[in-house]
Amino acid sequence: MENLKEGMFGKGVPERKKNAAAIAALVVYVILAALYFLPVDIPYKISFPVAAIAVVSLWILPWQMSLALVSSALGDFCGASGNFTGQIEFFALAHLFLIIFFVHKWFHDGKAFVRAGGRSPETRPWKLVAIGAFVLAVLVFAAVAIVPAAPAGVIRGCVAFYAVIICLMLFCALVRHSRVYAAAAVCFVFSDAVIGWNAFVSPVPGERYLIMVPYYAAQIMFFLRAAHLRPGPCVRA
């Protein structure tokens, strides 16, 4: 009977099963991420790690975070296929789902405010201003240093749109009062900034590691935090 009550996106799934699935997914993710850096020629291996946790997320994570991971996995697949436009589109969709996830938590998870002792940064205007200024600075950097270097036309428009939506995701993550979500978002933005700089401005030494290590770190942090696996008691929801 217990199995009949279980559904997708974490509904009815016991916490012990969620934890076991998340830990198993973490082990598989680390193995597949390490495989990517090994000198083994396997088609589309760049997409394996996120695809693995995306499949598990359909069972244990909220639908917004799960669809963000699925979209990211599709973005990885497009990137491995050389479809740059498709890659941008799927990652933009992933960030849209992340924004929906953070906004939903912001307005509908009243327990988050209780756990934060009523001192969530959403209630502090000066923190919102500081976060907004930081995110705006990131957006201005992208608009001035990276976007103009992209090929004119559709590609430049896609890059400009992507810069806006990833900065919106960054803002939403930073006001969530979670160090893990904040770190994941910053890693994601850094990884994409290196991609843009390397692709359009100037080659970046060690770009493979500067892009993929933060990216893989971001995705697993999003996954584990949404699964409520915290690295320590200091992390707040």
N, C-alpha and C positions, 0 to 999 in steps of 0.2 A: 504493500500500500504506500510505503514511503516514496518509492520510485515514481509512483503514479502522480504524486503531488509535485514532483519536480518539473520545472520547465526551463525555458531559455532565459538568459539575462539575469541569472541569480535568483529567480522567483521560486521559492519553495526548496531551494538547495540548502541542506544543513551546513552550518559553518565549518564543521570538521571536514566535510567533503570539499568545500570551497578552498580551505587551507591546503588540503592534500593536493588538489588539482593545481593550485597556484604554485606550490613548491615543485611539483613535477614539471610544470611548464617552465619554471625558472631554470631547472637543471637542463632541460632540452634546449632552452634558449641560449644558455651559456655555451653548450656544446656546438650548436649551429653557428653562433657568432664567432667562435674560435675557428670553426671550419672555414668561414669566409676569408680569414686572414692567412690560412695555409695555402701554399702554392699548389693547389689542386684544381684542375680545370673542370668545374661542374657548372653547367648552364644554370643561370638564374639563382645561384647559391646566395646571392646578396639578399634575396627575398625570403629565404627559408626561416630565419629567426622570428621575424615579425609575423609571418604567416602562421607559425606554430602557436604563438600566444594568442593570435587573433582567433584561431579555431577554438581554443580553450575559453577565450573571453565570451564567446557566444553562450556558454553555459553558466559562467559565474559572475560576469561583470554587468553593470548597468548598460542598457542598450546604446546610450550615447558613446560611452568609452569603447564598447565593443565595436561599433561601426566605425569609430575613428581608427582603431587598429586594423580592421578589415580594409578600409580605404588606404591606409598607409601601406599595407601589404600589396595592394593592387598598384600603388604608386611605385613601390620597389620593383614590381614585375615590369611595369612600363619603362622604368629607368634602365633595367637590364636589357630590355628589348630595343633601346635606343629611341623610344617614343617620349621625347622631352615634354611636349605639350600635354600628353596624357599623364605623365608623371606630375606635372604641376597641378593639373586638374584634380587628380585623386588626392594629392596632399592638401590642396586647398579644401577639399571636401572633408578630409580628416580633421583639419583645424576647425572647420565649421561645427563638426560634431563635438569636438573638445569644448568649443565656446558654449554650445548648448548644454553640455554636461556641467560646466562651471557655473553658468547662469542659473541652471535648475537648482544646483546645490545652494547657490547664493540666496535665492529667494524662497526655496521650499524646504530646505533642511534646517528646521528650527533648532534641532538638537546641536547643530554645529556651533551656534551662538552660545548655547548653554555650556558645551564642552570648552569653549574658549573663554568662559567666565564673563561673557558679555563684553569682551574687549576685542572683538574681531576687527581687523583693520578696515573692514567695510564701513565701520561706524566712526572712523577717524578721518576727517576731511584732509588733514595735512598729509596723511599717508597716501590717500588717493591722489593727491596732487603730486607727491614725490614719485609715486609709481607711474603716474601719467606722464610726468616729465621724462623719466627714464625711457619709457616705451616710445615716446615721441622722438627722443634723441636717436633711438635705434631706427625708427622709421625714416627720419631725416637722413641718417647715414646711408641707408639703403637707397633712398630716392636720389641722393646726390652722387654716391660713389659707385653704385652697382647698376641700378636701372638704366641710366643713360648709356652704359657700356653694352647693354644687350642689343641684339639686332633689331632695327626699327621694324615696326609692324606688330604682328600678332604676338611674337615672342616677347617683345618689350612690354606690351600691354599685359600679357600673362604674368610676367615677372613683377610688374608694378602692383597688380591686383593681389598677387601672392604675398608681397611684402606687407600690404595693408592687413590682410586676413591673419597672417602669422603674428603680426604685432597685436592685433585684437586678442588673439589667443594668449599671447604673453601677458597682456594686461589682466585678462580674466584669471589666469593662473596665479599671478602675483598677489591678487586681492583675495585668494582663497584661504589665506592663513595656514598654508601647508608648505613646509620647507621642501618636501619631496616634489610636490607639483611645481613649485617655483623652480627648483633645480632642473627638473625635467624640461620645463618650457625654455629655460635659458640654454640648456644643452641643445635643444632642437633648433632654436634660433641661431646659435653659434654655428652648428653644423650646416645649416642652409646658407648662412652668410659666407662660409668658406666655399660652398658649392658655387654660389653666385660670383664670388671674387675669382675663383679659379677658372670658371667657365668664360667669364666676360671681361675681366679686368687684367689679371696677370696670373701665371702659374704659381701655385702655392706649394712649397717644398713639403713633402710628407702629407699631401692632401688626403690620401686614402685613409690614414689614421685620424687626421684632424676632422674629417667628415664622418667617418663611420663609427669611431669610438663614442663621441658624444651622441650621435644619432641612436645607436643601439642602447646606450645608457638611458637616454630619454624615454625610449619606448618601454623598457622594462620597468623604469620607475613609475611611469603612468600606470602600467599594468598592476604592479604590486601594490601601489597606493590605493588604486580603485578596488583592489581585492582586500583592502584593510590589513595588509601585511606591512607593518611599520618596522623601520630599522632600529627604532629606539623610542623610549617613552617621551622624549622631548618633542616628537612630531605631533602636531595638532591637526585636527580635521579641518 
